[in-house]
Amino acid sequence: MDSKRADWEESFAAGATRQDSFQTLSFVDIPALGQPAAEEVPDKIGYPGQFPYTRGVHATGYRGRLWTMRQFAGFASVAETNERFRHLLDAGQGGLSVAFDMPTLMGLDGDDPRSLGEVGHCGVAVSSPDDMVDLFDQIPLKDVSVSMTINGPAEVLFGFLLVAAEEQGVDWKQLRGTLQNDILKEYIAQKEWIYPPEPHMRLIVDMIDFCGRKVPEWNTISISGYHIREAGATAAQELAFTLADGFAYVEACLRRGLDVDEFVPRLSFFFDAHVDFFEEIGKFRAARRIWARWLRDRYGAGSERSLKLRFHTQTAGVSLTAQQPENNIVRTAIEALAAVLGGTQSLHTNAMDEVFALPTAKNAEIALRTQQIIAEETGVASTIDPLGGSWFVEEMTDRIEQQAEEIFATIERMGNGSILDGVLHGIDEGWFQSAIADSAYEFEKALNTGDRVVVGVNKHVKDDETPLDILRIGAEIEVEHRAKLARLRGDRDDAAVSAALDALREGAAGDANLMELIVAAARVRCTLGEIVNAMKDVFGGYREPARV
């Protein structure tokens, strides 16, 4: 027997499994790993839980533990979102993923004039620590994994969460979850930034350093390819740009003097699961292989935990269509299956109506049931990496890996040997943005000519469709939110607020760890906009350079 297979069998036997036996619907036993024992496996494929982790980061795969089932939720008021959270947890969801409204994403308070008409519309409005406390009312933060999709003001929202945990009596060391906190992809694709890149990178490294000492179970960045893909990138571009951002964060922390094996295990990734089934599976498998090799060979990581790329997946919002929206249920199921077969650790499935608005409770539940059916009925979680060794899947994995490596070489040249400097240079020169725009144009051109088919849009079209009943957010939400903020401003200690904000400005101008100062400001009820603006007074704002 191959010695590496023997090692895998030993690791598998040492791990716990969800149940004693796994069988098909016809009561046939399912092997843990579908591969002849005598067959020698190429090193680049390997075995589950072994370098280079092409077949997954755990020896037991989903036999040991299913992926975390998340639903992205947040809308209207904090109270309504809290009710939705508790409903999803009662329905069997394993973690919470918070969607914030546009003012919150941009670091604005809900009573800022620029927030007019946007409060609570694309997510929940969180303008103060009180809002965060109320968001998790009756939800014990020590027991629930929380993911927050926030980037520009991410450290401030995290500070609010830490205060909410304190007020629940929860030790920060018990907190589990993920902060997206990926500012590089904002400059590349999503455009929700506040500060210039260099000071914001300092802020992120401050948070990584802080969490390493005080919130050790928290995933400090979810390096996101999702928004890069949604902006129009190809699968290979999504993979390469995302991993390049990851390498850039690693290099920034190393320049600070942090130990690679101390901070890297708390980095995670967030990928898009698009509708091209096998291409997506190849992308996920290539991602693990590239990360493991680069972290070991280039950055000197010695811990297995540093080499294991863990990722969350969301089905492709951009694949949803307003035409024949029920078709979106099918698309989402196929995309979710690709994510599972690709070995995701966590999954969000889009609801069919998200092309129009935030999902209704019914459609969000259908999206969750999609995951549960994949997990409980299809048998795909009963064996580990069932597509491993497929000629087509392995060729697709190799091809995407090669394309990504070619992109890394270009970024490295732009940075004179540094991926971090290459990414910052590429952002400043518009290189990433231009590459995504070109890919998006090619897709739209193929759609318009019919070379690329989207059912219900340019083929199998219906002339008449029944409109969906969608979620609508009333104007009263904004009125109530503004009133709540006014009460907070009237009840707090103004002198303590001014002192905390002054300390934050002084820290930003020096070299203090800003997370300590952000939490201190949150404790005295400084608002999101006040904390953001205090740092902006020092760092300045950011405007994307004009390009000819």
C-alpha positions in Angstrom: 0.0 0.0 0.0 1.1 3.6 -0.7 2.6 5.0 2.5 0.6 8.2 2.1 -2.6 6.2 1.9 -1.6 4.4 5.1 -1.1 7.8 6.8 -4.5 8.9 5.6 -6.1 5.7 6.8 -4.5 6.3 10.2 -5.7 9.9 10.3 -9.2 8.9 9.2 -9.4 6.2 11.8 -8.4 8.6 14.5 -11.1 11.1 13.6 -14.8 11.0 14.6 -17.5 10.5 12.0 -21.1 11.7 12.1 -22.5 8.2 12.1 -21.4 4.6 12.3 -22.1 3.6 8.7 -22.9 5.3 5.4 -25.2 3.6 2.8 -26.9 4.4 -0.5 -30.6 4.4 -0.8 -30.3 0.8 -1.8 -28.5 -0.1 1.4 -25.1 -0.5 -0.2 -22.2 0.4 2.0 -20.3 3.5 0.8 -16.5 3.6 1.0 -14.9 6.5 2.8 -12.6 7.2 -0.1 -13.5 6.0 -3.6 -10.1 4.8 -4.8 -8.5 1.4 -5.2 -6.1 0.7 -2.3 -3.3 -0.4 -4.6 -3.4 2.7 -6.8 -0.5 5.2 -6.4 -1.8 8.7 -6.3 0.2 11.7 -7.8 1.6 14.0 -5.2 -0.3 17.0 -6.6 -3.6 15.2 -5.8 -2.6 13.4 -2.6 -5.1 12.3 0.1 -7.7 14.2 2.1 -6.1 16.1 5.0 -2.6 15.9 3.5 -0.4 18.4 1.7 -1.2 19.9 -0.8 -4.8 19.5 0.3 -6.2 19.2 -3.2 -8.7 16.7 -1.8 -9.7 18.7 1.2 -8.2 20.0 4.5 -9.7 17.3 6.7 -8.9 13.5 6.6 -12.6 12.7 7.3 -14.2 15.1 4.9 -17.9 15.6 5.5 -18.0 12.2 7.1 -16.6 13.9 10.1 -18.6 17.1 10.0 -20.9 18.8 7.5 -20.2 22.3 6.3 -21.7 25.2 8.3 -25.0 26.2 6.7 -25.3 30.0 6.8 -27.9 32.4 5.4 -27.0 36.0 4.8 -29.6 38.0 6.7 -30.1 41.6 7.7 -32.8 44.0 6.8 -34.9 46.9 8.0 -34.6 47.4 11.8 -32.3 45.6 14.3 -35.4 44.1 15.9 -36.7 42.6 12.7 -33.2 41.2 11.8 -32.9 39.7 15.3 -36.2 38.0 14.8 -35.1 36.6 11.4 -31.8 35.3 13.0 -33.7 33.5 15.7 -36.0 32.0 13.1 -33.1 30.7 11.1 -31.4 29.2 14.1 -34.6 27.4 15.0 -34.8 26.1 11.4 -31.5 24.4 11.9 -29.0 27.0 10.6 -25.5 26.5 12.1 -24.2 30.1 12.0 -25.3 33.7 11.4 -24.1 35.9 8.5 -24.9 39.6 8.9 -25.8 41.8 5.9 -25.5 45.5 6.6 -27.2 48.4 4.8 -25.3 50.7 2.5 -24.8 53.6 5.0 -23.3 51.1 7.5 -21.1 49.6 4.7 -19.8 53.1 4.0 -19.2 54.0 7.6 -22.1 56.5 7.8 -24.5 56.9 10.7 -28.2 56.4 9.8 -28.9 60.1 10.5 -26.1 61.3 8.2 -27.7 63.3 5.3 -26.0 61.0 2.9 -27.9 58.0 4.4 -31.3 59.4 3.4 -33.5 56.8 1.7 -31.0 54.0 2.3 -31.4 53.0 5.9 -32.3 49.3 6.3 -32.8 48.7 2.6 -30.0 46.3 1.6 -29.3 45.0 5.1 -29.6 46.0 8.7 -28.7 49.5 9.9 -26.0 49.4 12.7 -24.9 52.9 13.7 -23.9 52.3 17.4 -22.9 49.7 19.9 -26.5 49.7 21.1 -27.6 48.5 17.7 -25.2 45.6 17.9 -26.3 44.7 21.4 -30.0 44.6 20.3 -29.0 42.7 17.1 -27.9 39.7 19.2 -30.6 40.0 21.9 -31.4 36.5 23.2 -28.7 35.0 20.9 -25.8 33.8 23.1 -22.6 35.0 21.3 -20.6 32.3 23.0 -22.6 29.6 21.2 -23.1 31.0 17.7 -20.6 31.5 15.0 -21.1 35.0 13.5 -19.9 36.2 10.1 -20.1 39.9 9.3 -19.9 41.1 5.7 -18.3 44.5 6.3 -15.0 46.0 5.0 -14.4 49.7 5.0 -15.5 50.2 8.7 -15.0 46.5 9.6 -12.8 47.2 12.7 -15.5 49.5 14.1 -18.3 47.0 13.7 -16.1 44.4 15.2 -15.5 46.7 18.2 -19.2 47.0 18.6 -19.5 43.2 18.6 -16.9 42.9 21.3 -18.8 45.4 23.5 -22.0 43.4 22.9 -20.2 40.3 24.0 -18.9 42.0 27.1 -22.4 43.1 28.0 -23.6 39.5 27.6 -20.9 38.4 30.0 -19.1 36.5 27.2 -15.3 36.2 27.4 -13.8 37.4 24.1 -11.8 34.1 23.9 -15.1 32.3 23.4 -16.1 34.3 20.4 -16.1 32.4 17.1 -16.8 33.9 13.7 -15.4 35.8 10.7 -15.0 39.4 9.8 -14.8 40.0 6.0 -12.4 42.9 6.5 -10.9 42.5 3.0 -10.2 46.1 1.8 -8.1 45.1 -1.1 -11.0 43.6 -3.0 -12.9 46.8 -2.4 -10.4 48.8 -4.3 -10.3 46.1 -7.0 -14.0 45.4 -7.4 -16.7 46.4 -4.9 -15.7 50.1 -4.3 -16.9 50.4 -0.7 -13.8 52.0 0.7 -13.1 54.9 3.2 -9.4 55.4 3.7 -6.4 55.2 1.2 -5.0 51.7 0.9 -1.8 52.1 3.0 -3.4 53.4 6.3 -6.2 50.9 5.9 -3.7 48.0 5.6 -2.2 49.3 8.9 -5.7 49.1 10.5 -6.1 45.5 9.3 -2.8 44.4 10.7 -3.6 46.1 14.0 -6.8 44.0 14.1 -4.9 40.8 13.3 -2.4 41.5 16.0 -5.1 42.4 18.5 -7.1 39.3 17.8 -4.1 37.1 18.1 -3.7 38.3 21.7 -7.3 38.7 22.8 -9.8 37.0 20.4 -7.9 33.9 19.4 -10.8 32.0 17.8 -11.9 34.8 15.5 -11.1 34.6 11.8 -9.7 38.1 11.2 -10.1 38.3 7.4 -12.3 36.5 4.9 -10.4 37.2 1.8 -13.1 37.6 -0.8 -13.2 36.5 -4.4 -16.9 36.6 -4.4 -17.2 40.3 -5.2 -14.4 40.1 -7.7 -16.3 37.3 -9.6 -19.6 39.2 -9.3 -18.0 42.2 -10.9 -17.3 40.1 -14.0 -14.0 38.3 -13.5 -13.4 34.8 -14.9 -12.9 31.8 -12.5 -9.1 32.0 -12.9 -9.1 35.8 -12.3 -11.3 35.3 -9.2 -8.9 32.7 -7.9 -5.7 34.5 -8.7 -6.8 38.0 -7.6 -8.2 36.6 -4.3 -5.1 34.5 -3.5 -2.9 37.5 -4.4 -4.8 39.6 -1.9 -4.3 36.9 0.6 -0.5 36.8 0.0 -0.5 40.6 0.3 -2.1 40.5 3.8 0.5 37.8 4.7 3.4 40.1 3.6 1.9 43.1 5.4 1.8 41.1 8.7 5.3 39.8 8.1 6.6 43.4 7.6 5.0 44.2 11.0 7.1 41.3 12.5 4.2 38.9 13.2 4.8 35.2 13.2 3.4 33.6 10.1 2.1 30.5 12.0 0.5 32.7 14.6 -1.8 34.8 12.3 -2.2 32.8 9.1 -4.5 30.1 10.6 -7.0 32.8 11.4 -7.3 33.9 7.7 -10.1 32.4 5.7 -11.4 32.8 2.2 -14.8 33.5 0.6 -15.4 32.3 -3.0 -18.2 32.5 -5.5 -19.9 29.3 -6.6 -21.0 30.1 -10.2 -23.1 27.9 -12.5 -20.3 26.3 -14.6 -20.2 23.2 -12.4 -16.9 21.5 -13.1 -14.9 24.8 -13.5 -16.0 25.8 -10.0 -15.0 22.5 -8.5 -11.6 22.8 -10.2 -11.2 26.3 -8.9 -11.8 25.3 -5.3 -9.3 22.4 -5.5 -6.7 24.5 -7.1 -7.1 27.2 -4.5 -6.1 24.8 -1.7 -3.1 23.5 -3.6 -1.7 26.9 -4.5 -2.2 28.3 -1.0 -0.4 25.3 0.7 2.5 25.5 -1.7 3.0 29.2 -1.5 2.7 29.4 2.3 5.2 26.6 2.8 7.7 27.5 0.1 7.6 31.3 -0.1 6.5 32.4 3.3 8.1 29.7 5.5 4.9 28.5 7.2 5.6 25.3 9.2 2.2 24.6 10.8 -0.3 22.5 9.0 -3.0 24.9 10.1 -1.2 27.7 8.1 -1.2 25.5 5.0 -4.8 24.6 5.0 -7.0 27.0 3.1 -10.4 27.1 4.6 -13.2 28.9 2.7 -16.8 30.0 2.8 -18.8 29.9 -0.4 -21.9 31.8 -1.6 -23.8 30.8 -4.7 -23.5 33.4 -7.5 -25.8 36.4 -7.1 -24.9 37.5 -10.6 -26.3 34.3 -12.0 -29.8 35.1 -10.7 -32.2 36.4 -13.2 -35.3 38.6 -13.0 -36.9 36.6 -15.8 -38.5 33.4 -14.6 -37.1 33.8 -11.1 -38.1 30.3 -10.1 -35.3 29.1 -12.3 -33.0 30.6 -9.7 -33.8 27.8 -7.3 -32.3 25.3 -9.8 -29.2 27.5 -10.4 -28.6 27.8 -6.7 -28.9 24.1 -6.1 -26.4 23.3 -8.8 -24.0 26.0 -7.5 -24.3 24.8 -4.0 -23.6 21.2 -5.1 -20.4 22.4 -6.8 -19.3 24.2 -3.6 -19.9 21.0 -1.6 -18.1 18.7 -4.1 -15.3 21.3 -4.0 -14.9 20.9 -0.3 -16.3 24.2 1.2 -16.3 24.6 5.0 -19.3 27.0 5.0 -22.0 27.8 2.5 -24.7 30.4 1.9 -27.4 29.7 -0.7 -29.1 32.7 -2.4 -32.8 33.0 -2.4 -34.6 33.1 -5.8 -35.9 36.7 -5.2 -32.6 38.3 -4.3 -32.3 39.7 -7.8 -35.2 42.0 -6.8 -34.7 42.7 -3.1 -33.7 41.2 0.2 -35.3 37.7 0.4 -38.7 37.0 2.0 -38.6 34.6 5.0 -40.2 31.9 2.8 -37.6 32.2 0.0 -34.8 32.3 2.5 -36.1 29.1 4.0 -36.2 27.4 0.6 -32.6 28.4 0.1 -31.6 26.8 3.4 -33.6 23.7 2.6 -31.6 23.4 -0.6 -28.4 22.9 1.5 -30.1 20.5 3.9 -31.4 18.3 1.0 -27.8 18.2 -0.4 -26.5 17.2 3.0 -29.1 14.7 4.1 -30.6 13.2 0.9 -28.1 13.1 -2.0 -25.3 11.0 -0.5 -22.6 13.4 -1.7 -21.4 14.0 1.9 -21.1 10.3 2.6 -17.7 9.8 0.8 -14.7 12.1 0.7 -13.9 14.1 -2.5 -16.0 11.9 -4.7 -14.8 13.6 -7.9 -11.1 13.2 -7.0 -9.2 11.3 -9.7 -11.7 12.2 -12.4 -9.6 12.9 -15.6 -11.7 15.9 -16.4 -11.8 17.4 -12.9 -8.1 16.9 -12.4 -7.3 18.5 -15.8 -9.6 21.4 -14.9 -7.8 21.9 -11.6 -4.4 21.9 -13.3 -5.5 24.4 -15.9 -7.0 26.9 -13.5 -3.9 26.5 -11.3 -1.6 27.3 -14.3 -3.7 30.3 -15.3 -3.5 31.7 -11.7 0.3 31.2 -11.5 0.6 33.3 -14.7 -1.4 36.1 -13.1 0.8 35.9 -9.9 3.9 36.3 -12.1 2.5 39.5 -13.6 1.6 40.9 -10.1 5.0 40.1 -8.8 6.7 41.9 -11.7 4.5 45.0 -10.9 5.8 44.8 -7.3 9.4 44.2 -8.1 9.3 40.8 -6.3 6.6 41.7 -3.7 3.0 40.6 -4.1 1.9 43.2 -1.6 3.6 46.0 -3.6 2.3 44.5 -6.8 -1.3 44.5 -5.6 -1.1 48.1 -4.4 0.5 49.1 -7.7 -2.1 47.2 -9.7 -4.9 49.0 -7.7 -3.3 52.4 -8.3 -2.8 51.8 -12.0 -6.3 50.3 -12.5 -4.8 47.0 -13.7 -7.2 44.8 -11.8 -10.2 46.9 -12.6 -9.3 46.9 -16.3 -8.9 43.1 -16.4 -12.3 42.5 -14.8 -14.0 45.0 -17.1 -12.6 43.2 -20.2 -13.9 39.9 -18.9 -17.3 41.3 -18.1 -17.5 42.8 -21.6 -16.6 39.4 -23.2 -19.4 37.7 -21.2 -22.0 40.3 -22.2 -21.0 40.2 -25.8 -21.4 36.4 -25.8 -24.8 36.8 -24.1 -26.0 39.3 -26.6 -24.9 37.1 -29.6 -26.5 34.0 -28.1 -23.1 32.2 -27.8 -23.7 32.1 -24.0 -27.2 30.8 -23.1 -29.1 32.0 -20.0 -32.4 30.2 -19.8 -35.3 32.6 -19.6 -33.2 35.6 -20.7 -32.0 34.8 -24.3 -33.5 31.4 -24.8 -36.7 29.7 -23.7 -38.2 33.1 -23.0 -41.8 33.7 -21.8 -43.8 36.7 -22.8 -45.9 36.9 -19.7 -44.7 36.4 -16.1 -46.4 36.7 -12.8 -44.7 39.3 -10.6 -43.1 38.0 -7.3 -44.2 39.2 -3.9 -41.0 40.8 -2.7 -39.9 42.3 0.6 -40.3 46.1 0.8 -38.8 48.3 3.5 -41.0 51.1 4.7 -39.9 54.7 5.4 -40.7 54.3 9.1 -37.6 52.2 9.6 -35.4 55.2 8.9 -37.5 57.5 11.1 -37.2 55.0 14.0 -33.5 54.5 13.5 -32.8 58.3 13.6 -34.9 58.6 16.8 -32.9 55.8 18.4 -29.7 57.6 17.5 -31.0 60.9 18.9 -31.8 59.2 22.2 -28.3 57.6 22.4 -26.7 61.0 21.8 -28.8 62.6 24.5 -28.1 59.9 27.1 -24.4 59.4 26.8 -21.5 61.2 28.5 -20.3 63.8 26.0 -17.0 64.4 27.7 -16.2 60.7 27.6 -17.1 60.6 23.9 -14.9 63.6 23.1 -12.0 62.1 25.0 -12.3 58.7 23.3 -12.4 60.3 19.9 -9.4 62.5 20.6 -7.4 59.5 21.8 -8.3 57.7 18.6 -7.0 60.6 16.5 -3.8 60.7 18.5 -3.4 56.9 18.1 -4.0 57.1 14.3 -1.3 59.8 14.0 1.1 57.7 16.0 1.7 53.9 16.1 -0.8 52.7 18.7 -2.9 49.6 18.0 -6.1 51.2 16.9 -8.3 48.3 17.9 -7.8 49.1 21.6 -8.9 52.6 21.0 -11.9 51.7 18.8 -13.2 49.4 21.5 -12.7 52.1 24.1 -14.7 54.5 22.0 -17.5 51.9 21.5 -17.7 51.4 25.3 -18.7 55.1 25.8 -21.2 54.9 22.9 -19.4 56.7 20.1 -21.3 56.0 16.9 -20.0 54.4 13.7 -19.7 57.7 11.8 -17.9 59.4 14.7 -15.3 56.7 15.0 -14.8 56.5 11.2 -14.5 60.2 10.9 -12.0 60.5 13.8 -9.6 58.2 11.8 -10.5 59.9 8.6 -9.3 63.2 10.1 -5.8 61.6 10.2 -5.8 59.2 7.3 -7.8 61.2 4.8 -10.4 59.8 2.4 -9.8 57.9 -0.8 -10.9 58.7 -4.4 -10.1 56.3 -7.2 -7.6 57.9 -9.5 -8.9 59.1 -12.8 -7.5 57.2 -15.8 -7.4 58.0 -19.5 
